[in-house]
């Protein structure tokens, strides 16, 4: 699970977020994980495009209350499926159902 990926506004547009996503993918593969999951505040279309351009697939929308945010907010869930060290973009894990309850 990838949580709180942010790039300072002063450093956006330099490809940093994409490089971080690639590093996370590579680490997950090296450790034998089957997928990488993340959530993103609903309405953050720029981030949605970034994640999808790196093979993440939208899986659900849930309400989550994070301590640092304070109030319940809607989040879009994403998943990048990894199989045998190969990313399979545009498909969710078979039998994988994201949690629908508030965390």
MARSEVO-446527 format. One record per atom (N, C-alpha, C, O, CB): x, y, z. Coordinates in pm, whole numbers, plus 50000, padded with zeros to 5 digits. Glycine has a CB too. Example, Ala and Ser with C-alpha at 12.3 -4.5 7.8 and 13.67 -1.06 7.14 Angstrom:
// MARSEVO-446527
513194943150780
512304955050780
513204967050780
514244966850846
511314955350905
512854977550708
513674989450714
512905000350787
513415011450804
514084994050572
***
This chain:
// MARSEVO-446527
500854988350000
500005000050000
500895012250000
501755013850086
499045000050122
500685020849905
501405033449895
500515044249956
499355045549917
501785036749746
501055051750050
500245061950117
500935075450112
502135076550138
499975057850263
500165085650080
500585099750087
501745103149993
502735108950037
500985103050228
501605099749867
502585103949766
502295118449731
501215121649680
502545094749638
503225127049759
503055141249729
504375146849676
505455142649716
502595149149855
504255156349585
505425163649534
505155178449559
504075183449528
505685160549380
506125185149612
506005199449639
505625206849510
506145203549404
507335205049698
504725216549519
504365224249399
505585230049327
505565231349205
503415235449437
506625233549401
507835239049339
508585228949254
509425232749172
508755244349447
508295215949272
509025205549201
508145197149109
508575186749059
509705196549301
506915201549087
506025194248997
506435196448853
507055206548818
504555198549019
506075186848769
506395187848627
507795183248593
508235184848479
506205201848581
508515177548690
509885172948668
509975157748657
511065152248642
510765177848782
508825150948663
508815136448653
509115129248784
509315117048784
509785132148550
509155136448894
509505130349023
508465120149069
508845109249114
509655141049129
507195123249059
506145114049103
506185101249021
506035090249075
504755120749093
506395102548891
506495090748805
507685082048843
507585069748844
506615094948659
508805088348873
509995080748914
509765073749048
510215062549068
511215089948923
509055080449139
508715074149267
507815061949245
508005051549308
508035084149361
506825063249157
505945051949128
506725040349067
506475028749101
504825056249033
507675043248978
508495032748919
509345025749026
509495013549022
509395038548810
509875033349119
510685027649227
509835018749317
510255007849355
511345038749310
508635023349350
507715015249431
507405002149358
507444991449419
506415023049461
507085003049229
506794990949149
507964981349151
507784969349173
506464994849003
509174986549130
510374978049128
510624971549264
510974959749270
511594986249086
510454979149372
510634973549506
509594962749535
509914952349593
510544984649612
508354965249495
507284955449517
507584942549441
507424931649496
505914961149472
508024943649318
508404931749241
509534924149308
509474911949323
508814935549098
510564931549348
511734925249409
511374917949539
512024908049574
512804935749437
510364922749607
509954916549734
508854906049714
508354900349811
509464927149830
508474903649589
507504893149560
506054896849583
505204887949591
507814881449641
505744909749594
504364913949612
503574911249485
504134911449375
504284928849651
502294908849500
501424906449384
500794919049330
500354919349215
500344896649421
500744929749412
500164942249364
500624953749451
501164951949560
498624941349363
500384965749398
500604978149473
499264985349471
498634986849366
501774987049411
498834989849587
497554997049596
497795010849654
498725012949731
496514989249682
496925020049616
496995033649670
495615039749666
494715034849598
498005042349592
495465050449741
494215058049736
494555072649710
495665077249738
493405056449868
493575079749656
493765093749618
492455101149640
491385096049608
494255095049470
492555113249694
491335121149716
490515122149589
491045125249482
491685135149768
489235119449601
488325120349486
488405134449427
488435144349499
486865117049528
488445135149295
488505147849226
489905152349185
490045162349116
487905158249311
490935145149227
492315148749194
492675142649059
493455133149051
493305143849305
492095148348954
492225142748819
493665141948769
494025132548697
491415150948723
494485151548807
495895151048765
496595138848819
497345132148747
496625163548811
496355135748946
496955123749007
496365111148943
497095101548919
496715123649160
495055111248915
494425099648852
495125096548719
495435084948689
492915102148829
495365106948638
496025105048509
497435099448528
497865090548454
496085118248431
498155104748626
499515099848655
499485085048688
500235077248629
500135107748771
498625081048782
498575066948823
498205057948707
498815047448687
497585065048938
497205062048628
496795053848515
497885053048409
498025042648343
495525059448454
498655063648391
499745063248292
500865053748335
501705049948254
500315077248271
500865049848463
501855040348514
501235026648539
501805018448611
502485045648644
500075024248479
499465010948483
498515008348596
497964997248604
500515001048488
498285017948684
497315015948792
495905016548736
495625023948642
497505026648903
495025008648794
493625007748750
492725012348864
492955008748980
493254993148706
491715020248831
490735024548931
489905012448972
489395005148887
489815036048876
489775010249104
489044998549151
487795001849230
486844993949229
489944990249235
487765013249299
486605016249383
486695030549433
487715037349415
486515006349502
485625035149495
485595047849568
485095044649707
484065038049722
484695058749496
485805049249810
485415046549949
485545059350032
486195068949991
486295035350010
484915059250147
485055070050243
486085065750347
485965055050406
483685073650310
487085074150369
488145071050465
488315083150556
488235094650511
489495067450393
488545080550682
488895091050776
490345088950817
490645079850895
487935091150900
491225097250766
492635096850806
492835106750919
492285117650918
493575099950685
493635102851016
493885111251133
494395125151093
493995135151152
494885104551226
495285125750994
495875138650956
494905147650879
495145159650868
497115136450873
493825142050825
492825149950754
491685153750849
491175164950845
492255142150632
491305144450936
490335147351040
488905143651012
488255137651097
490375161351069
488395146950896
486985143950865
486925133550754
487865132250676
486215156950824
485815126150746
485685116150640
485755122650503
485145133050479
484355108550655
486495116550414
486635121550276
486495109850180
486735098350216
488015128750255
486105112850057
485975102649952
487325100849885
488005110549850
484875106549847
487715088249867
488975084849804
488735074949692
487905065949704
489965079149906
489465076649583
489485067249472
490585057249500
491715061149533
489695074449334
490285044249488
491295033849507
491865029549373
491145028949273
490685021749582
493155026749372
493865022249252
494685009849286
495075007849401
494785033449196
494935001549185
495774989849203
496624987649078
496154989248965
494934977449234
497874984049101
498784979648995
499064965049022
499694961749123
500114988348989
498624956248934
498814941948952
500184938048898
500564941948788
497684933748882
500924930248978
502234925248939
502154909948936
501724903849034
503364930149038
502544903948827
502544889348816
503884884748764
504324889048657
501394884248724
504514876148839
505804870448799
506784881348757
507524879848659
505624860448686
506774892448831
507684903348802
507274912048685
508024920848643
509024897848776
506074909648630
505604917448515
504344924848554
503414918848609
505354908248392
504304937648526
503104945548554
502054942448448
502354942548329
503414960748558
500834939748492
499744937548398
498784949148412
497874948648494
499024923848422
498974959348335
498144971248347
496764968748292
496534959848210
498784983048275
495834976948340
494434977048297
493644964948342
492574962248286
494374977848148
494124957348443
493314946348496
493504945248646
494624946348695
493674933148428
492424943148718
492504941648863
492834927148898
492654918148815
491184945948930
493314925049018
493634911549064
492394902949067
491354907349114
494284911849202
492484890449018
491344881449028
491004879249175
491894876749256
491634867948957
489734880049207
489284877649344
489644888649443
489454886949563
489864864949391
490144899849395
490534910749482
489384920649494
488964926549394
491814917749430
488894922449614
487834932149636
488314942349739
488534938649854
486524925249682
488464954849701
488904965149798
487884966349910
486694963749892
489104978849729
488364970550027
487484972850139
486534984350108
486934994350049
488284975750267
485284983050149
484304993350123
483945001250249
483235011250241
483054987250065
484434997050361
484105003950486
485085015450511
486175015650455
484114994050605
484675024850595
485585035450636
486685029450720
486455020050795
484845046550714
487845034650707
488995029550783
489115036750913
490025033950992
490285030950702
***
